[in-house]
Amino acid sequence: MTHPRDILLGAQAQSGFLPVCDHYSGVEARMRKSLQLQAEMAAEFGACVFDVTLDCEDGAPVGGEAAHAALVAALAQGAAPGARVAARVHPVDHPAFANDIDTIAGEAGHRLCHIMLPKVESVDDVLLAEKALQRASAGHLPLHVLIESPAAVHRAFEIAAHPRVQSLSFGLMDFVSAHGGAIPASAMTSAGQFAHPLVVRAKLEIASACHAHGKVPSHCVVTEFSDLAALQAAAGRAAGELGYTRMWSIHPAQIRPILKALAPAQDEIDNASKLIATGAAADWAPISFEGALHDRASYRYFWQVLERAHQTGRPLPPAVQHWFSPSPF
């Protein structure tokens, strides 16, 4: 039987689904704990609900980049079966970039879900990274791209269009810093980042570029990691107002609030389940459902509600549960 995902999703919908949280760590003890927590929560939810990205850019000590890359490769190779492990390498113009790719992608590419590429300014940087992955026999790996400058925001649609790119992330701190003091420091806070027009414009451009090309927009970190209410508010606004379907975490305590904020409400899940089950029974022809007409355009929307529920570990009604087993992650 044809899966609803194959019938309903196309150029106008996100074609690849990722966990809604991307958790970053770069210190060895924290990287190990992150991988352990991922395995524990995957067992709890029945799906891998967040990625673990092992960080070289900010995690590697100056002069110790090669040793850190070897550690990241070893941790990725030793991760639990079914783990979703990624690595953030150095920028393409950094002296450590080539070794990062050769060591991490070359040795552990079969265990990685993607490579995060920071400081991307144009699609030329993506092409350089793609060639480096091919030289390391890891040309299959998707690239996630970090947009951190006004010029990169201007080129976001071109970058998102590249077939190797799976997701774009917004780098708030570097973006604000790139404006030479024209944007105040308050725009880097959990609330201020939703108030300054240049920051909001950049976020909207990135989200729009992703949705135009079926890629995943990933929202930036909230650095006030002890203020979970502020984090959840920021995650809710990123999803509800700006169209982001994924968000970074930099502390384990941030993961569950992100999952909660980006998950659909239970009444949305129940309604989507009933509608999708009814549409499937009608072989996806137009139907009347609770007094409204529905066809494939609305089926697509409600199917994606169910996908997001699954990604966030929410229980699914029996009528649709069979489409999500085994886990796609």
Backbone bond lengths (Angstrom), bond angles and torsions (degrees), N, CA, C in turn:
res aa  C-N    CA-C-N  psi(-1)  N-CA   C-N-CA  omega(-1)  CA-C   N-CA-C  phi
1 M - - - 1.468 - - 1.535 109.09 -
2 T 1.336 116.61 136.37 1.457 120.91 -179.04 1.526 110.25 -69.21
3 H 1.312 115.96 134.84 1.461 121.73 -178.43 1.529 109.94 -75.67
4 P 1.344 118.97 141.57 1.470 120.47 177.57 1.520 113.31 -54.03
5 R 1.330 116.68 -33.26 1.463 120.56 179.61 1.521 110.84 -59.68
6 D 1.322 116.46 -37.00 1.466 120.43 -178.74 1.524 112.12 -76.14
7 I 1.315 116.09 -27.52 1.463 120.41 -177.94 1.526 111.94 -84.85
8 L 1.329 116.49 -39.37 1.457 120.37 -167.35 1.518 114.74 -95.73
9 L 1.312 118.08 -26.16 1.455 119.81 -173.86 1.518 110.83 -95.29
10 G 1.315 115.38 136.33 1.456 120.79 -179.88 1.507 110.04 -152.16
11 A 1.316 116.50 -151.24 1.462 121.48 -174.71 1.526 112.63 -62.90
12 Q 1.326 117.27 -26.35 1.452 119.99 -177.44 1.521 113.19 -92.69
13 A 1.298 118.01 10.12 1.458 120.72 -179.96 1.514 109.31 -139.18
14 Q 1.320 114.32 154.18 1.450 119.56 177.43 1.517 109.67 -58.67
15 S 1.321 116.44 125.22 1.460 120.37 -174.50 1.524 113.17 -95.53
16 G 1.330 117.01 -19.36 1.455 120.34 178.63 1.510 110.17 -120.82
17 F 1.315 117.56 133.44 1.450 120.52 -176.79 1.518 109.78 -108.57
18 L 1.323 115.32 131.99 1.449 122.55 179.91 1.521 109.26 -121.20
19 P 1.328 117.64 154.63 1.463 118.90 170.18 1.530 110.12 -54.33
20 V 1.316 117.40 147.29 1.462 120.35 -172.91 1.519 113.40 -77.90
21 C 1.325 118.18 -9.44 1.463 121.88 -179.73 1.522 109.76 -122.38
22 D 1.325 115.17 135.76 1.467 122.36 176.48 1.520 107.10 -120.60
23 H 1.331 117.27 109.06 1.465 122.63 -172.58 1.521 110.39 -98.72
24 Y 1.340 116.28 126.31 1.458 122.90 -176.01 1.526 111.28 -105.93
25 S 1.327 114.79 137.73 1.461 120.52 172.02 1.519 108.39 -153.85
26 G 1.351 116.34 146.87 1.453 119.84 -175.95 1.509 114.96 -132.20
27 V 1.334 117.12 -12.20 1.462 121.39 176.95 1.528 108.18 -89.82
28 E 1.321 117.62 139.42 1.461 120.21 -171.29 1.522 113.09 -52.34
29 A 1.336 117.93 -49.73 1.463 120.28 -177.24 1.522 110.88 -60.47
30 R 1.325 116.70 -39.36 1.472 120.07 -179.23 1.523 111.53 -74.05
31 M 1.313 117.22 -33.67 1.470 119.48 176.59 1.524 109.89 -63.93
32 R 1.314 116.45 -43.29 1.466 119.78 178.74 1.523 111.38 -64.20
33 K 1.330 116.92 -42.70 1.462 120.57 179.23 1.528 111.35 -65.76
34 S 1.321 116.82 -35.89 1.460 120.53 178.93 1.524 111.09 -63.30
35 L 1.332 116.28 -43.11 1.463 120.29 179.15 1.523 110.94 -66.60
36 Q 1.324 117.35 -37.47 1.464 121.04 177.70 1.524 110.21 -65.55
37 L 1.347 116.40 -43.88 1.461 120.35 179.46 1.519 110.84 -63.94
38 Q 1.323 117.35 -38.74 1.464 120.04 178.42 1.521 111.02 -59.61
39 A 1.317 116.77 -45.21 1.460 120.75 179.51 1.523 111.22 -63.83
40 E 1.333 117.26 -40.61 1.467 120.98 179.89 1.523 111.31 -65.02
41 M 1.336 116.85 -43.15 1.458 119.53 -178.37 1.521 112.06 -74.61
42 A 1.326 117.82 -29.21 1.464 120.03 174.69 1.523 110.09 -64.11
43 A 1.327 116.74 -39.61 1.467 120.42 176.88 1.525 110.71 -67.38
44 E 1.321 116.88 -36.65 1.467 121.26 -179.62 1.523 111.96 -67.76
45 F 1.341 117.39 -44.48 1.460 122.16 -173.33 1.522 113.71 -95.23
46 G 1.311 117.63 -14.48 1.453 119.72 -177.81 1.510 113.49 79.21
47 A 1.319 117.83 11.57 1.466 123.54 177.50 1.513 107.31 -159.32
48 C 1.328 116.75 155.17 1.458 120.94 176.55 1.528 107.85 -77.91
49 V 1.329 116.86 107.72 1.465 120.31 -170.73 1.522 113.42 -95.87
50 F 1.329 118.57 -3.38 1.464 119.72 171.58 1.522 110.03 -152.25
51 D 1.327 114.59 149.03 1.457 120.98 173.27 1.523 109.28 -84.74
52 V 1.319 116.34 151.93 1.464 121.86 169.73 1.524 107.11 -111.09
53 T 1.327 116.12 119.20 1.460 120.84 176.91 1.516 108.67 -107.59
54 L 1.318 115.69 115.79 1.461 122.89 179.38 1.522 108.11 -84.25
55 D 1.326 116.17 124.81 1.459 121.41 -164.42 1.522 113.07 -100.94
56 C 1.326 115.07 121.27 1.461 120.74 172.96 1.530 111.63 -96.42
57 E 1.311 117.17 -34.92 1.466 119.52 -173.22 1.526 111.27 -60.32
58 D 1.321 116.86 -52.06 1.459 120.44 179.74 1.524 112.66 -99.70
59 G 1.335 117.06 -15.41 1.458 119.85 -176.25 1.515 114.68 -86.57
60 A 1.323 117.53 -26.39 1.468 120.21 -175.37 1.528 110.73 -82.01
61 P 1.327 118.52 128.41 1.469 120.49 174.82 1.525 110.79 -67.53
62 V 1.325 116.36 147.67 1.468 120.66 179.05 1.530 108.89 -60.12
63 G 1.307 115.94 126.47 1.449 121.28 -177.07 1.515 113.49 91.44
64 G 1.325 116.37 -13.69 1.460 120.46 -179.13 1.513 112.73 -113.33
65 E 1.324 116.78 22.76 1.460 120.48 -175.51 1.529 113.29 -62.39
66 A 1.324 117.42 -40.52 1.466 120.40 -177.64 1.524 110.92 -66.77
67 A 1.336 116.78 -42.64 1.468 120.57 179.05 1.522 110.69 -65.59
68 H 1.322 116.57 -37.15 1.466 119.73 179.45 1.526 110.77 -67.95
69 A 1.327 117.07 -40.24 1.468 120.22 177.53 1.523 110.44 -61.80
70 A 1.336 116.95 -39.29 1.464 120.07 178.05 1.524 110.87 -64.92
71 L 1.329 117.04 -37.90 1.462 121.05 177.49 1.526 110.66 -64.40
72 V 1.320 117.05 -45.21 1.467 121.26 179.26 1.533 110.12 -60.20
73 A 1.320 117.27 -43.86 1.463 120.64 178.71 1.519 111.15 -61.17
74 A 1.320 116.57 -42.07 1.462 120.25 -179.65 1.525 111.37 -67.01
75 L 1.322 117.75 -41.07 1.462 121.03 178.95 1.532 110.45 -64.37
76 A 1.327 116.77 -41.68 1.464 119.81 178.92 1.522 110.67 -63.75
77 Q 1.313 117.27 -41.84 1.463 120.76 -179.86 1.526 111.74 -66.05
78 G 1.333 116.57 -30.57 1.453 120.61 -177.98 1.510 114.68 -92.75
79 A 1.332 117.91 4.12 1.465 120.77 -178.30 1.527 110.67 -67.90
80 A 1.331 114.96 157.96 1.465 121.19 -178.09 1.524 110.91 -63.14
81 P 1.326 118.22 151.28 1.469 120.85 174.67 1.533 110.83 -55.26
82 G 1.309 116.45 135.79 1.457 120.51 -179.46 1.510 114.51 84.17
83 A 1.333 117.55 -2.46 1.463 120.28 178.91 1.524 110.54 -66.40
84 R 1.319 115.19 147.16 1.461 121.23 173.24 1.528 106.92 -107.41
85 V 1.323 115.41 103.03 1.458 122.07 -176.19 1.516 108.55 -121.10
86 A 1.328 115.86 133.08 1.459 122.04 177.34 1.525 108.29 -126.66
87 A 1.328 116.16 173.43 1.456 121.31 176.12 1.517 109.32 -136.87
88 R 1.345 115.14 134.39 1.468 119.02 169.44 1.520 107.49 -94.87
89 V 1.318 115.25 116.76 1.459 121.53 -179.18 1.524 108.89 -91.83
90 H 1.325 115.90 176.94 1.463 120.11 175.08 1.537 110.13 -74.20
91 P 1.321 117.97 160.86 1.480 120.19 177.59 1.527 111.65 -59.09
92 V 1.316 115.67 159.49 1.472 119.73 -174.49 1.523 112.78 -63.43
93 D 1.340 118.33 -23.22 1.467 120.24 -179.85 1.525 112.49 -95.97
94 H 1.328 118.07 8.68 1.464 121.76 178.55 1.531 109.09 -87.42
95 P 1.338 118.21 142.62 1.469 119.68 179.92 1.525 114.45 -58.32
96 A 1.335 117.89 -24.02 1.463 120.76 -177.36 1.524 113.13 -88.42
97 F 1.331 118.21 -6.34 1.462 120.24 -173.33 1.524 112.50 -59.01
98 A 1.336 116.81 -50.52 1.469 120.16 -175.51 1.520 111.13 -59.66
99 N 1.332 116.87 -43.21 1.461 119.11 179.08 1.526 111.82 -68.11
100 D 1.335 117.40 -36.74 1.473 120.37 175.80 1.526 110.19 -54.23
101 I 1.329 115.54 -49.96 1.467 119.69 -177.05 1.525 110.55 -67.34
102 D 1.317 116.87 -46.00 1.467 119.72 -178.52 1.523 111.36 -60.65
103 T 1.337 116.78 -42.03 1.458 120.66 -176.03 1.521 111.98 -78.25
104 I 1.324 116.47 -51.53 1.470 120.18 -172.14 1.529 110.56 -77.57
105 A 1.327 116.55 -55.11 1.469 119.19 -179.87 1.520 111.10 -71.60
106 G 1.332 116.28 -36.58 1.452 119.33 -178.32 1.518 113.66 -67.91
107 E 1.335 116.49 -36.91 1.466 120.16 -177.24 1.525 113.07 -95.94
108 A 1.328 117.18 -30.78 1.466 119.84 -173.76 1.518 112.91 -124.81
109 G 1.323 117.23 16.85 1.462 119.76 -177.39 1.511 113.77 -57.82
110 H 1.324 116.70 -30.62 1.471 120.60 -179.63 1.521 112.23 -71.63
111 R 1.342 118.24 -14.96 1.459 121.45 179.31 1.523 112.74 -105.19
112 L 1.323 117.86 -3.99 1.467 121.37 -176.19 1.525 111.24 -93.10
113 C 1.335 115.91 146.69 1.465 119.66 174.18 1.526 111.48 -92.96
114 H 1.335 117.41 -24.99 1.459 120.52 176.07 1.522 109.61 -171.01
115 I 1.325 115.28 171.21 1.466 123.65 170.69 1.526 107.58 -115.03
116 M 1.346 115.73 130.41 1.462 120.31 174.40 1.522 108.65 -93.22
117 L 1.336 115.03 125.98 1.460 122.20 -176.86 1.533 109.29 -110.52
118 P 1.335 118.36 112.21 1.466 120.26 -178.49 1.527 112.82 -86.68
119 K 1.334 114.48 168.32 1.469 122.86 172.16 1.531 113.22 54.87
120 V 1.306 117.52 36.16 1.467 120.64 178.86 1.522 109.31 -75.85
121 E 1.320 116.07 128.39 1.463 121.25 -179.34 1.521 112.45 -105.02
122 S 1.327 117.02 -27.55 1.461 120.33 -178.66 1.520 108.53 -159.00
123 V 1.323 115.68 174.90 1.457 120.49 178.55 1.530 111.25 -65.21
124 D 1.334 117.96 -19.28 1.464 120.21 176.35 1.525 111.11 -61.13
125 D 1.336 117.26 -36.84 1.460 120.40 177.11 1.527 110.86 -65.54
126 V 1.323 116.36 -37.58 1.463 120.68 176.65 1.524 110.21 -63.32
127 L 1.315 116.74 -42.00 1.471 120.55 179.58 1.527 111.26 -63.78
128 L 1.328 117.34 -39.29 1.460 120.40 177.39 1.525 110.95 -63.34
129 A 1.329 116.31 -43.20 1.462 120.17 178.98 1.520 111.06 -66.04
130 E 1.319 116.67 -39.56 1.463 120.34 178.96 1.528 110.71 -61.32
131 K 1.318 117.11 -43.77 1.465 120.46 178.84 1.525 111.13 -64.87
132 A 1.334 116.89 -38.22 1.462 120.11 178.51 1.526 111.08 -64.29
133 L 1.319 116.81 -39.70 1.460 120.45 177.29 1.532 110.81 -64.88
134 Q 1.307 116.50 -40.54 1.466 119.70 178.70 1.519 110.89 -63.24
135 R 1.331 117.20 -39.89 1.475 120.25 178.54 1.532 110.92 -65.14
136 A 1.332 116.35 -28.79 1.465 121.24 179.96 1.521 112.03 -89.54
137 S 1.332 116.84 10.65 1.474 122.74 -177.89 1.523 111.35 58.39
138 A 1.335 116.01 35.74 1.460 121.44 178.82 1.521 110.21 -129.95
139 G 1.327 115.74 35.40 1.455 120.25 -177.62 1.510 114.69 -66.24
140 H 1.335 117.18 -9.91 1.463 121.04 179.10 1.523 112.74 -78.96
141 L 1.330 117.47 -16.50 1.466 119.98 -171.76 1.533 111.65 -72.87
142 P 1.338 117.36 131.64 1.462 119.68 172.48 1.526 110.83 -68.25
143 L 1.312 115.33 155.92 1.456 121.67 174.56 1.526 109.86 -109.39
144 H 1.318 116.05 133.51 1.455 121.90 167.84 1.524 106.30 -105.67
145 V 1.301 116.54 136.92 1.459 121.92 -169.58 1.521 109.87 -117.83
146 L 1.329 115.57 134.42 1.458 121.65 178.99 1.523 108.96 -101.34
147 I 1.325 116.16 117.64 1.466 123.45 -179.35 1.524 107.77 -96.30
148 E 1.360 116.33 117.87 1.461 119.25 -169.14 1.526 114.34 -133.43
149 S 1.324 118.81 6.74 1.468 120.56 -177.24 1.522 109.81 -140.02
150 P 1.347 117.14 160.27 1.468 119.48 176.18 1.524 112.90 -58.60
151 A 1.340 117.79 -38.38 1.465 120.36 179.91 1.519 110.77 -65.53
152 A 1.322 116.90 -39.75 1.463 120.01 179.16 1.523 110.96 -66.33
153 V 1.320 117.26 -38.41 1.470 120.17 176.48 1.529 109.73 -60.80
154 H 1.322 116.64 -41.89 1.464 121.21 178.97 1.531 111.74 -59.21
155 R 1.340 116.61 -31.18 1.463 121.23 -177.04 1.526 112.66 -101.70
156 A 1.326 117.31 14.24 1.472 120.77 -172.80 1.525 112.32 -59.58
157 F 1.328 118.43 -38.91 1.469 120.16 -178.50 1.525 111.12 -66.11
158 E 1.333 116.75 -40.50 1.461 120.13 178.52 1.527 110.60 -66.07
159 I 1.332 117.07 -40.29 1.465 121.09 179.59 1.527 110.16 -66.13
160 A 1.334 116.40 -44.89 1.470 120.30 -178.82 1.520 111.81 -64.70
161 A 1.312 117.48 -25.39 1.467 120.56 -177.92 1.518 112.83 -73.55
162 H 1.327 118.30 -18.01 1.463 119.85 -177.16 1.531 109.42 -66.56
163 P 1.319 118.47 131.07 1.470 120.63 -174.01 1.523 114.35 -64.95
164 R 1.319 119.25 -21.99 1.467 121.12 179.57 1.528 111.45 -78.49
165 V 1.340 116.57 -20.52 1.471 121.29 -177.69 1.520 109.73 -79.97
166 Q 1.315 116.33 127.84 1.462 122.40 -179.17 1.518 112.28 -106.33
167 S 1.331 117.09 -27.40 1.462 120.98 -174.90 1.521 109.55 -154.69
168 L 1.339 115.27 147.96 1.463 121.78 170.65 1.522 108.29 -115.64
169 S 1.344 116.23 135.02 1.459 122.33 175.57 1.520 109.20 -115.19
170 F 1.327 116.32 150.45 1.463 121.80 178.72 1.519 109.06 -99.77
171 G 1.353 116.35 126.24 1.462 121.60 177.00 1.511 110.37 -97.98
172 L 1.322 116.58 93.02 1.466 122.23 -172.21 1.523 112.67 -61.33
173 M 1.326 117.67 -50.83 1.460 120.55 -171.99 1.533 111.02 -62.43
174 D 1.325 116.36 -48.19 1.461 119.18 179.97 1.528 111.51 -66.07
175 F 1.334 116.78 -34.88 1.464 119.76 179.25 1.526 110.48 -63.21
176 V 1.316 116.88 -46.46 1.466 120.31 178.95 1.523 110.12 -63.96
177 S 1.331 116.92 -44.61 1.466 120.84 -179.02 1.522 112.10 -62.59
178 A 1.328 117.19 -29.01 1.467 121.32 -177.73 1.523 112.98 -70.39
179 H 1.318 117.00 -7.17 1.469 119.81 -177.49 1.526 113.15 -97.22
180 G 1.325 118.20 10.47 1.461 121.22 172.27 1.506 114.85 58.81
181 G 1.300 117.39 34.83 1.458 120.69 178.47 1.515 114.59 90.50
182 A 1.328 117.58 -2.80 1.468 120.33 -179.60 1.529 112.26 -71.09
183 I 1.324 116.84 -23.63 1.463 122.10 174.97 1.521 107.31 -108.43
184 P 1.317 119.13 127.69 1.468 120.31 -176.95 1.519 112.72 -69.90
185 A 1.325 115.22 159.92 1.466 121.18 -179.94 1.522 111.73 -61.61
186 S 1.318 117.30 -25.48 1.466 120.76 -179.73 1.527 111.68 -61.73
187 A 1.341 117.23 -21.79 1.468 120.76 179.36 1.523 112.09 -73.05
188 M 1.341 117.71 -6.85 1.461 120.69 176.99 1.525 112.02 -94.66
189 T 1.331 117.61 -0.99 1.460 120.74 -179.32 1.527 110.33 -84.63
190 S 1.331 115.90 168.15 1.464 120.12 -176.89 1.520 112.27 -61.40
191 A 1.345 116.91 -34.84 1.465 119.85 179.59 1.528 111.75 -91.32
192 G 1.346 116.67 -40.21 1.461 120.41 -175.23 1.510 113.92 -64.08
193 Q 1.333 117.87 -27.65 1.462 120.60 -179.10 1.524 112.35 -67.74
194 F 1.325 117.43 -14.32 1.465 121.03 176.84 1.530 112.06 -100.16
195 A 1.346 116.54 4.55 1.468 119.97 -176.53 1.520 112.70 -111.62
196 H 1.335 118.78 -32.78 1.463 119.41 -175.50 1.527 110.09 -78.86
197 P 1.328 117.94 127.76 1.476 121.01 -174.09 1.530 114.22 -59.30
198 L 1.334 118.23 -39.25 1.459 119.09 -178.76 1.530 111.95 -67.55
199 V 1.316 116.71 -36.07 1.459 120.45 178.66 1.524 110.30 -70.04
200 V 1.328 115.78 -45.78 1.470 119.69 179.36 1.524 110.48 -62.42
201 R 1.335 116.69 -42.05 1.468 120.02 178.54 1.528 110.60 -59.21
202 A 1.341 117.17 -43.83 1.462 120.69 -179.68 1.527 110.68 -61.97
203 K 1.320 116.07 -43.79 1.467 119.44 179.55 1.527 111.29 -61.89
204 L 1.313 116.61 -41.28 1.460 120.17 -179.49 1.531 111.10 -67.06
205 E 1.335 117.13 -39.79 1.463 119.91 178.33 1.525 110.88 -60.96
206 I 1.317 116.36 -43.67 1.467 120.84 -178.86 1.523 110.71 -65.63
207 A 1.329 116.37 -46.11 1.467 119.66 179.14 1.520 110.96 -62.37
208 S 1.324 116.88 -42.48 1.460 120.62 -179.59 1.525 111.21 -65.16
209 A 1.336 117.16 -41.21 1.467 120.70 178.52 1.518 110.56 -60.94
210 C 1.323 116.07 -41.94 1.469 119.49 179.69 1.517 111.19 -64.02
211 H 1.312 117.63 -48.91 1.455 120.27 -176.93 1.530 111.67 -66.89
212 A 1.336 116.71 -28.46 1.462 119.38 177.72 1.521 112.12 -66.33
213 H 1.340 116.24 -26.71 1.468 119.83 -174.76 1.522 112.80 -119.46
214 G 1.327 117.62 16.66 1.458 120.51 176.69 1.513 113.92 68.75
215 K 1.342 117.46 28.41 1.460 121.89 179.84 1.536 109.80 -105.84
216 V 1.320 116.49 172.33 1.463 121.70 -173.32 1.528 110.44 -103.30
217 P 1.341 118.75 118.68 1.463 120.49 175.16 1.529 110.46 -83.82
218 S 1.334 115.44 128.11 1.462 121.50 -176.25 1.521 109.82 -116.23
219 H 1.316 115.96 123.76 1.464 121.52 -175.02 1.519 111.44 -81.28
220 C 1.333 114.74 155.71 1.464 121.37 -174.42 1.535 112.76 -74.33
221 V 1.313 114.27 174.31 1.456 121.42 -177.96 1.525 111.45 -73.69
222 V 1.320 114.94 159.09 1.463 122.84 163.89 1.519 105.50 -108.82
223 T 1.337 116.25 114.75 1.462 119.92 -172.77 1.528 112.52 -76.70
224 E 1.342 117.75 -20.21 1.465 119.73 177.14 1.527 108.16 -78.88
225 F 1.351 115.31 72.46 1.474 120.30 -167.74 1.522 113.28 -68.86
226 S 1.332 117.75 -16.97 1.466 119.33 179.01 1.521 112.37 -86.99
227 D 1.333 117.40 -10.61 1.461 121.92 -179.13 1.530 108.04 -98.93
228 L 1.335 115.33 85.76 1.463 119.36 -174.37 1.521 112.27 -71.57
229 A 1.337 117.40 -28.12 1.464 119.44 176.41 1.522 110.52 -65.23
230 A 1.331 116.54 -41.66 1.468 120.37 178.13 1.520 110.45 -65.18
231 L 1.331 116.19 -38.57 1.460 119.99 178.05 1.514 111.45 -62.34
232 Q 1.324 116.24 -47.69 1.457 118.93 -177.36 1.527 111.09 -66.14
233 A 1.339 116.64 -35.98 1.461 119.76 176.50 1.531 110.62 -63.61
234 A 1.338 116.65 -43.06 1.468 120.29 179.46 1.523 110.83 -64.73
235 A 1.319 117.15 -42.27 1.465 120.37 179.01 1.523 111.05 -62.90
236 G 1.330 115.92 -41.85 1.462 120.01 178.95 1.519 112.26 -63.32
237 R 1.333 116.60 -40.30 1.469 119.92 179.20 1.532 110.91 -70.67
238 A 1.326 116.25 -39.73 1.466 119.23 178.69 1.520 110.77 -59.61
239 A 1.324 116.41 -40.82 1.467 120.50 -179.23 1.524 111.79 -77.61
240 G 1.327 116.10 -48.86 1.460 120.31 -171.66 1.515 115.00 -78.04
241 E 1.355 117.61 -29.64 1.459 120.82 -175.68 1.528 113.27 -106.49
242 L 1.346 116.95 -30.76 1.466 119.92 -171.13 1.523 114.44 -115.16
243 G 1.323 117.53 -4.14 1.459 119.74 172.84 1.513 116.11 83.73
244 Y 1.333 118.23 20.12 1.464 120.65 179.37 1.525 110.22 -85.78
245 T 1.329 115.30 138.32 1.462 121.03 -177.62 1.527 112.05 -115.71
246 R 1.316 116.80 10.42 1.465 121.92 -177.74 1.526 107.34 -156.96
247 M 1.345 116.91 153.48 1.465 119.93 -177.25 1.525 109.78 -150.24
248 W 1.318 114.91 148.98 1.458 121.81 177.84 1.525 111.49 -80.36
249 S 1.324 114.54 146.91 1.465 122.83 170.67 1.524 107.91 -123.96
250 I 1.351 116.00 140.50 1.469 119.79 176.18 1.519 111.69 -121.70
251 H 1.325 116.76 6.04 1.465 121.55 177.24 1.529 107.37 -147.59
252 P 1.329 118.43 138.87 1.469 119.60 -178.24 1.521 114.17 -55.06
253 A 1.333 116.97 -30.21 1.466 119.95 -179.52 1.522 112.30 -68.42
254 Q 1.334 117.96 -15.42 1.462 120.75 -179.34 1.523 112.88 -83.88
255 I 1.325 117.68 -15.96 1.464 119.91 -170.60 1.524 111.95 -66.02
256 R 1.336 117.56 -52.23 1.466 119.06 -177.78 1.530 113.42 -63.81
257 P 1.345 119.79 -40.83 1.467 118.19 175.15 1.526 113.53 -60.85
258 I 1.337 117.70 -35.00 1.464 120.36 176.64 1.525 110.25 -66.12
259 L 1.326 116.54 -44.63 1.464 119.87 177.83 1.524 110.48 -58.05
260 K 1.327 116.01 -44.43 1.468 120.23 -178.33 1.522 111.40 -64.62
261 A 1.330 116.27 -43.33 1.463 120.19 -176.45 1.520 112.37 -68.91
262 L 1.322 117.22 -33.62 1.466 120.66 -177.09 1.523 113.40 -94.30
263 A 1.326 117.10 -1.06 1.467 120.47 178.01 1.526 110.19 -84.39
264 P 1.323 118.06 145.62 1.475 120.02 173.11 1.520 110.45 -70.51
265 A 1.316 116.15 153.63 1.460 121.50 177.17 1.525 109.95 -68.23
266 Q 1.335 116.48 157.22 1.460 119.85 -175.78 1.519 111.94 -62.72
267 D 1.337 118.09 -36.34 1.466 118.63 179.25 1.523 111.41 -67.84
268 E 1.354 117.22 -31.66 1.465 120.32 174.04 1.528 110.75 -64.68
269 I 1.328 115.63 -42.59 1.460 120.41 -179.40 1.523 110.53 -63.79
270 D 1.333 116.25 -45.31 1.463 120.03 -179.09 1.526 111.32 -63.33
271 N 1.328 116.80 -43.53 1.460 120.50 -179.74 1.529 111.02 -65.79
272 A 1.341 116.55 -42.98 1.463 120.56 179.24 1.521 110.88 -63.18
273 S 1.326 116.44 -38.67 1.469 120.13 -179.67 1.517 111.25 -63.03
274 K 1.317 116.30 -45.44 1.465 120.22 179.92 1.527 110.86 -63.14
275 L 1.322 115.64 -43.72 1.465 119.62 -177.47 1.529 111.08 -66.42
276 I 1.322 117.15 -44.98 1.466 120.57 -178.57 1.526 110.55 -65.94
277 A 1.317 117.25 -41.08 1.473 119.70 178.30 1.521 110.66 -62.73
278 T 1.337 117.22 -39.35 1.461 121.29 178.62 1.523 110.73 -67.87
279 G 1.348 116.69 -41.82 1.460 120.31 177.76 1.509 112.64 -63.44
280 A 1.328 116.63 -40.44 1.461 120.41 178.64 1.514 110.93 -63.95
281 A 1.334 116.56 -39.93 1.471 120.25 179.40 1.522 111.42 -64.84
282 A 1.340 116.64 -25.65 1.466 121.46 178.07 1.522 112.07 -93.64
283 D 1.341 116.83 13.02 1.477 122.15 -177.77 1.523 111.62 56.29
284 W 1.339 114.91 34.18 1.465 123.51 174.78 1.532 113.56 67.29
285 A 1.309 116.88 18.16 1.471 120.25 171.05 1.529 108.85 -75.18
286 P 1.344 118.75 163.37 1.461 120.42 177.39 1.527 111.36 -59.92
287 I 1.334 115.97 143.50 1.460 121.52 -179.54 1.523 109.76 -136.88
288 S 1.308 115.19 161.25 1.449 122.22 168.17 1.522 107.12 -100.43
289 F 1.322 116.52 123.66 1.462 121.10 -176.67 1.522 108.46 -133.83
290 E 1.328 115.51 114.82 1.469 122.43 -179.93 1.526 111.30 51.40
291 G 1.317 115.44 44.05 1.461 121.27 173.26 1.514 115.67 83.59
292 A 1.329 117.49 7.14 1.471 120.27 -179.76 1.522 109.44 -130.05
293 L 1.342 115.79 149.42 1.453 121.61 178.22 1.521 109.53 -84.66
294 H 1.350 116.17 135.37 1.461 121.24 177.09 1.518 109.43 -131.67
295 D 1.342 115.01 143.45 1.460 121.05 174.22 1.521 107.80 -140.52
296 R 1.327 116.86 -160.80 1.468 118.52 -172.16 1.521 113.38 -64.85
297 A 1.323 117.79 -26.57 1.467 119.62 178.46 1.531 110.51 -62.98
298 S 1.325 116.69 -46.27 1.466 118.72 179.39 1.522 111.50 -79.78
299 Y 1.338 118.22 -30.31 1.465 119.63 174.16 1.538 110.01 -56.58
300 R 1.343 114.63 -42.03 1.463 119.04 -178.40 1.529 110.53 -58.78
301 Y 1.335 115.53 -44.84 1.469 119.42 -179.69 1.525 110.81 -61.26
302 F 1.329 116.96 -49.04 1.459 119.77 -174.97 1.525 111.96 -71.71
303 W 1.346 116.93 -28.97 1.456 118.03 173.54 1.531 110.32 -63.10
304 Q 1.317 116.17 -40.23 1.461 119.18 -179.45 1.530 112.40 -68.89
305 V 1.321 117.90 -25.85 1.463 120.46 170.36 1.528 109.96 -60.55
306 L 1.339 115.78 -43.22 1.463 119.96 179.55 1.530 111.21 -67.86
307 E 1.316 117.19 -39.43 1.463 119.83 176.56 1.532 110.29 -59.21
308 R 1.328 116.01 -44.47 1.462 119.67 -178.78 1.527 111.20 -67.31
309 A 1.314 116.82 -35.58 1.463 119.78 176.03 1.518 110.71 -61.73
310 H 1.328 116.05 -43.19 1.462 119.84 179.14 1.523 111.30 -65.04
311 Q 1.334 116.86 -41.96 1.461 121.02 -179.43 1.524 112.26 -62.46
312 T 1.318 117.08 -27.47 1.462 121.03 -177.14 1.523 112.28 -100.99
313 G 1.329 116.50 10.26 1.456 120.29 174.43 1.510 115.08 75.99
314 R 1.331 117.37 17.96 1.454 119.66 179.11 1.530 110.04 -79.45
315 P 1.343 117.84 141.59 1.470 119.66 178.57 1.524 111.11 -66.78
316 L 1.331 116.15 140.33 1.457 121.97 -179.98 1.517 110.10 -108.41
317 P 1.320 118.15 142.23 1.470 121.07 177.76 1.526 111.40 -61.03
318 P 1.325 117.36 152.45 1.480 121.27 -177.98 1.528 113.82 -55.56
319 A 1.335 117.51 -30.58 1.467 119.99 -176.10 1.524 113.14 -61.72
320 V 1.339 117.46 -23.92 1.472 120.23 -177.99 1.523 112.61 -122.67
321 Q 1.303 117.11 -5.48 1.463 121.18 -172.97 1.521 113.18 -59.70
322 H 1.335 116.85 -34.00 1.467 120.32 -175.22 1.517 112.55 -64.66
323 W 1.339 117.38 -23.15 1.464 119.61 179.40 1.526 112.41 -74.88
324 F 1.309 117.95 -10.09 1.461 121.77 -175.75 1.525 112.50 -115.83
325 S 1.295 116.99 21.87 1.458 120.94 177.33 1.525 108.40 -133.91
326 P 1.330 118.46 127.15 1.457 126.60 0.80 1.525 112.06 -73.44
327 S 1.333 115.82 166.15 1.461 121.47 -178.21 1.522 110.81 -60.83
328 P 1.372 117.00 137.06 1.455 119.75 176.56 1.513 113.17 -73.51
329 F 1.351 117.14 -7.77 1.448 119.14 -179.51 1.514 112.00 -95.22
